[in-house]
Amino acid sequence: MNREELISKWLDNNLNNQELKAFKNLEDYDDLAKLNNNLQAFKADEYDTPKQLEKVLSAIKSKKQKSTHWFNPLMRVAAILAVCFSLYYYTTTLDTKISTEYAQKTTIELPDASRVSLNAKSHLVFNKKDWKHEREVELHGEAFFKVAKGSSFKVKTTSGTVRVYGTQFNVKQRDNYFEVICYEGLVGVTYNAQETKLKPGNSFLIIDGEVIAKEKENRTMPSWLNNASTFISLPYKTVIAEFERQYDVDVTLIGIDSEQLFTGSFAHDNIDVALKSISLPLHATYSKSNNTITLKGE
């Protein structure tokens, strides 16, 4: 039996025990009873059940509308506040992610005023919310750091972790390549659970899992900050990989040993000059076709 039939039979005093129990379980039973008592004073001598039912239902509807009229705006305000709080909490706990594409560089400022310059095709991640408790960034690619004084500062990479004690340094982490150069202060590099301390001018270099000894660094900052890539006795494949990142091209080598060591540099702002810089020392020739470059040895 539906709700309207129960109310109609109740008004006629024609409910059995089971129906009366169902009627009392109605959500608005108390309102119905109260309204019925009030309507008794206005009840005609000849009781018109359908008419009285219509009055009761109409009165209940009107009462519900009035009772919820003040409630709805508050609910809307509460909902808006809840959404705003959720968005605030969500956005403030998210990691900040900075990425560069091919042939792109950028410089950002961290929450403690430390500055990070990202080389081409690199990715940096940090969390502002946790920064006061732990100064830590995650790096994929290459970046130069100027770290503000404060608590320990860490740079995490897939190859190793760099712990800083207020300094300037460069970290480069690429496929099978991990290099850290200290320019100022003191840097601790943890690789395979062993930490190596670097003073200004010292470097830590791993290529294909092998530790490579390097001469003391005499520059005060990495050359890529001045739009040039410099290499000293490094495998030619690392030169080509960097060239591809800086110019957004694909390079194919023909008759050239990619493992041979290369010393030299190339500029980031003129592809033809750069190609001559990396091909002439090897007596190689080059050709260009759209975004593909072919280097051919003698």
C-alpha positions as CSV (number, residue, x, y, z in Angstrom):
1,M,0.0,0.0,0.0
2,N,1.4,3.4,-1.0
3,R,1.8,6.5,1.2
4,E,-1.4,8.3,0.0
5,E,-3.6,5.2,0.5
6,L,-2.3,4.8,4.1
7,I,-3.0,8.5,4.9
8,S,-6.5,8.3,3.3
9,K,-7.4,5.2,5.4
10,W,-5.9,6.8,8.5
11,L,-8.1,9.9,8.1
12,D,-11.1,7.5,7.8
13,N,-9.9,5.6,10.9
14,N,-9.9,2.5,8.7
15,L,-6.4,1.2,9.3
16,N,-5.8,-2.4,10.5
17,N,-2.9,-3.1,12.9
18,Q,-0.4,-3.9,10.2
19,E,-1.4,-0.8,8.2
20,L,-1.3,1.4,11.3
21,K,2.3,0.2,12.0
22,A,3.3,1.0,8.4
23,F,1.7,4.4,8.7
24,K,3.6,5.3,12.0
25,N,6.8,4.4,10.2
26,L,6.2,7.1,7.6
27,E,9.0,9.7,7.6
28,D,6.5,12.6,8.2
29,Y,4.2,10.7,10.6
30,D,4.7,13.4,13.3
31,D,3.8,16.2,10.9
32,L,0.7,14.4,9.7
33,A,-0.5,13.8,13.3
34,K,0.1,17.4,14.3
35,L,-1.6,18.8,11.2
36,N,-4.6,16.5,11.6
37,N,-5.1,17.6,15.2
38,N,-5.0,21.3,14.1
39,L,-7.5,20.5,11.3
40,Q,-10.0,19.0,13.7
41,A,-11.1,22.4,14.8
42,F,-12.0,23.3,11.2
43,K,-13.6,20.0,10.3
44,A,-17.0,20.2,8.7
45,D,-20.0,18.2,10.0
46,E,-19.9,16.1,6.9
47,Y,-16.4,14.8,6.6
48,D,-15.1,14.9,3.0
49,T,-12.1,12.5,3.1
50,P,-10.6,13.2,-0.4
51,K,-10.9,17.0,0.3
52,Q,-9.3,16.7,3.7
53,L,-6.6,14.5,2.3
54,E,-5.8,17.1,-0.3
55,K,-5.6,19.8,2.5
56,V,-3.3,17.7,4.6
57,L,-0.9,16.9,1.8
58,S,-0.9,20.5,0.7
59,A,-0.1,21.6,4.2
60,I,2.7,19.1,4.6
61,K,4.2,20.2,1.3
62,S,4.0,23.9,2.3
63,K,5.5,23.1,5.7
64,K,8.4,21.2,4.2
65,Q,9.1,24.1,1.8
66,K,9.1,26.6,4.6
67,S,11.3,24.5,6.9
68,T,13.9,23.9,4.2
69,H,13.8,27.4,2.8
70,W,16.4,28.7,5.3
71,F,18.4,25.4,5.2
72,N,19.1,25.3,1.5
73,P,21.3,28.4,1.3
74,L,23.3,27.2,4.3
75,M,23.8,23.8,2.6
76,R,25.0,25.6,-0.6
77,V,27.4,27.7,1.5
78,A,28.7,24.6,3.3
79,A,29.1,22.7,0.0
80,I,31.1,25.6,-1.5
81,L,33.3,25.8,1.6
82,A,33.9,22.1,1.6
83,V,34.9,22.2,-2.1
84,C,37.2,25.1,-1.5
85,F,38.8,23.4,1.5
86,S,39.2,20.2,-0.5
87,L,40.8,22.1,-3.4
88,Y,43.1,24.0,-1.1
89,Y,44.2,20.9,0.7
90,Y,44.7,19.0,-2.6
91,T,46.7,21.7,-4.3
92,T,48.9,22.5,-1.3
93,T,49.9,18.9,-0.8
94,L,50.6,18.2,-4.5
95,D,54.2,18.0,-5.8
96,T,55.4,20.9,-7.9
97,K,56.7,19.6,-11.2
98,I,58.9,21.6,-13.6
99,S,59.9,20.3,-17.0
100,T,61.8,21.5,-20.0
101,E,61.5,20.3,-23.6
102,Y,64.1,19.9,-26.3
103,A,66.0,23.1,-26.9
104,Q,64.5,24.7,-23.8
105,K,66.1,25.9,-20.5
106,T,64.5,27.5,-17.5
107,T,65.3,28.9,-14.1
108,I,63.1,28.6,-11.0
109,E,63.2,29.7,-7.4
110,L,62.6,27.2,-4.6
111,P,60.6,28.0,-1.5
112,D,63.8,28.9,0.4
113,A,65.1,31.2,-2.4
114,S,67.5,28.6,-3.7
115,R,67.7,28.8,-7.5
116,V,67.7,26.0,-10.0
117,S,68.5,26.2,-13.7
118,L,67.2,23.3,-15.7
119,N,68.9,22.2,-18.9
120,A,67.0,20.9,-22.0
121,K,64.8,17.9,-21.6
122,S,65.0,17.8,-17.8
123,H,62.4,17.3,-15.0
124,L,62.4,18.6,-11.4
125,V,60.0,17.7,-8.6
126,F,59.6,19.1,-5.1
127,N,56.9,19.6,-2.5
128,K,56.3,23.1,-1.1
129,K,54.3,21.8,1.9
130,D,57.1,19.7,3.2
131,W,59.9,22.1,2.3
132,K,60.3,23.6,5.8
133,H,60.8,20.1,7.2
134,E,62.9,18.6,4.4
135,R,64.6,20.5,1.5
136,E,64.5,17.8,-1.1
137,V,64.1,17.7,-4.9
138,E,64.0,14.9,-7.4
139,L,65.8,15.4,-10.7
140,H,65.7,13.7,-14.0
141,G,68.2,15.4,-16.4
142,E,70.6,18.2,-15.7
143,A,70.4,21.2,-13.4
144,F,72.6,23.8,-11.8
145,F,71.8,24.6,-8.2
146,K,72.5,27.7,-6.1
147,V,71.4,26.6,-2.6
148,A,70.5,29.0,0.1
149,K,72.0,28.4,3.5
150,G,69.9,26.3,5.8
151,S,69.2,22.7,6.7
152,S,70.5,19.8,4.6
153,F,69.5,20.0,1.0
154,K,69.1,16.8,-1.1
155,V,68.9,16.1,-4.8
156,K,67.6,12.6,-5.6
157,T,68.2,10.9,-8.9
158,T,67.8,7.4,-10.2
159,S,71.6,7.0,-10.2
160,G,72.4,8.5,-6.8
161,T,71.7,11.1,-4.1
162,V,73.5,14.5,-3.7
163,R,73.5,16.0,-0.3
164,V,74.4,19.7,-0.1
165,Y,75.8,21.9,2.7
166,G,75.1,25.3,1.2
167,T,76.8,25.5,-2.2
168,Q,76.7,25.8,-6.0
169,F,76.9,22.6,-8.0
170,N,75.7,20.9,-11.2
171,V,74.0,17.5,-11.4
172,K,73.6,15.6,-14.7
173,Q,71.7,12.3,-14.7
174,R,71.0,10.8,-18.1
175,D,70.8,7.2,-19.4
176,N,74.0,5.4,-18.1
177,Y,75.5,8.8,-17.2
178,F,75.7,10.5,-13.7
179,E,77.9,13.5,-13.0
180,V,78.1,16.0,-10.1
181,I,80.4,19.0,-10.2
182,C,81.0,21.2,-7.1
183,Y,81.6,24.9,-7.9
184,E,81.3,26.3,-4.4
185,G,80.9,24.9,-0.8
186,L,80.8,21.2,-0.1
187,V,78.8,18.4,-1.8
188,G,78.3,14.8,-0.7
189,V,77.4,12.3,-3.5
190,T,76.0,8.9,-2.4
191,Y,76.4,6.2,-5.0
192,N,75.9,2.5,-4.3
193,A,75.5,3.4,-0.6
194,Q,78.9,5.1,-0.4
195,E,79.3,8.8,0.0
196,T,82.0,10.9,-1.7
197,K,82.7,14.5,-0.6
198,L,83.4,17.0,-3.3
199,K,85.1,20.4,-2.8
200,P,85.1,23.2,-5.3
201,G,86.5,22.1,-8.6
202,N,86.0,18.4,-7.9
203,S,83.8,16.1,-9.9
204,F,82.1,12.7,-9.6
205,L,81.4,10.9,-12.9
206,I,79.9,7.5,-13.6
207,I,79.5,6.4,-17.2
208,D,78.0,2.9,-17.9
209,G,78.5,2.0,-14.3
210,E,82.2,2.9,-14.3
211,V,83.8,5.6,-12.2
212,I,85.6,8.1,-14.5
213,A,88.4,10.3,-13.3
214,K,88.3,13.9,-14.3
215,E,90.6,16.9,-14.2
216,K,89.8,19.7,-11.8
217,E,87.1,22.0,-13.0
218,N,88.3,25.6,-13.5
219,R,85.1,27.2,-14.5
220,T,82.8,28.9,-12.0
221,M,79.6,27.6,-13.6
222,P,78.7,25.0,-16.2
223,S,79.0,26.1,-19.9
224,W,75.4,25.2,-20.8
225,L,74.2,28.2,-18.7
226,N,76.0,30.3,-21.4
227,N,74.3,28.3,-24.3
228,A,77.3,26.0,-25.0
229,S,78.0,22.3,-24.2
230,T,81.6,21.4,-23.4
231,F,83.1,18.0,-23.3
232,I,86.5,16.8,-22.1
233,S,87.5,13.2,-23.0
234,L,83.9,12.0,-23.0
235,P,82.4,9.3,-25.3
236,Y,81.1,10.7,-28.5
237,K,77.7,9.2,-27.8
238,T,77.2,11.7,-24.9
239,V,78.0,14.5,-27.3
240,I,75.4,13.4,-29.8
241,A,72.8,12.8,-27.1
242,E,73.3,16.4,-25.8
243,F,73.2,17.8,-29.4
244,E,69.8,16.1,-29.9
245,R,68.4,17.6,-26.7
246,Q,69.6,21.1,-27.5
247,Y,68.4,21.1,-31.1
248,D,65.4,18.7,-31.0
249,V,66.8,16.5,-33.8
250,D,67.6,12.9,-34.4
251,V,71.2,12.2,-35.3
252,T,72.3,9.0,-37.2
253,L,76.0,8.0,-37.2
254,I,77.5,6.2,-40.2
255,G,81.1,4.9,-39.9
256,I,81.7,6.7,-36.6
257,D,82.6,5.0,-33.4
258,S,80.2,6.4,-30.8
259,E,82.5,5.2,-27.9
260,Q,85.6,7.2,-29.0
261,L,86.5,10.1,-26.7
262,F,85.7,13.6,-27.7
263,T,87.1,16.9,-26.5
264,G,85.4,20.1,-27.7
265,S,82.2,22.1,-27.5
266,F,79.2,23.3,-29.5
267,A,76.9,26.3,-29.3
268,H,73.2,26.1,-28.7
269,D,72.1,28.9,-30.9
270,N,73.3,28.0,-34.4
271,I,72.9,24.5,-35.6
272,D,75.2,24.8,-38.6
273,V,78.1,26.1,-36.5
274,A,77.4,23.5,-33.9
275,L,77.4,20.7,-36.5
276,K,80.8,21.8,-37.8
277,S,82.1,21.9,-34.2
278,I,81.2,18.2,-33.6
279,S,82.0,16.9,-37.1
280,L,85.3,18.6,-38.1
281,P,87.4,17.1,-35.3
282,L,86.4,13.6,-36.5
283,H,86.8,14.6,-40.2
284,A,83.2,13.7,-40.7
285,T,80.6,15.1,-43.0
286,Y,77.0,15.8,-42.3
287,S,73.7,16.2,-44.1
288,K,70.3,17.5,-42.9
289,S,66.8,16.3,-43.9
290,N,64.0,17.9,-41.8
291,N,64.7,17.0,-38.2
292,T,67.1,14.2,-39.1
293,I,70.9,14.7,-39.3
294,T,73.3,12.1,-40.7
295,L,77.0,12.2,-39.6
296,K,79.3,10.2,-41.9
297,G,82.9,9.3,-41.1
298,E,85.7,8.9,-43.6
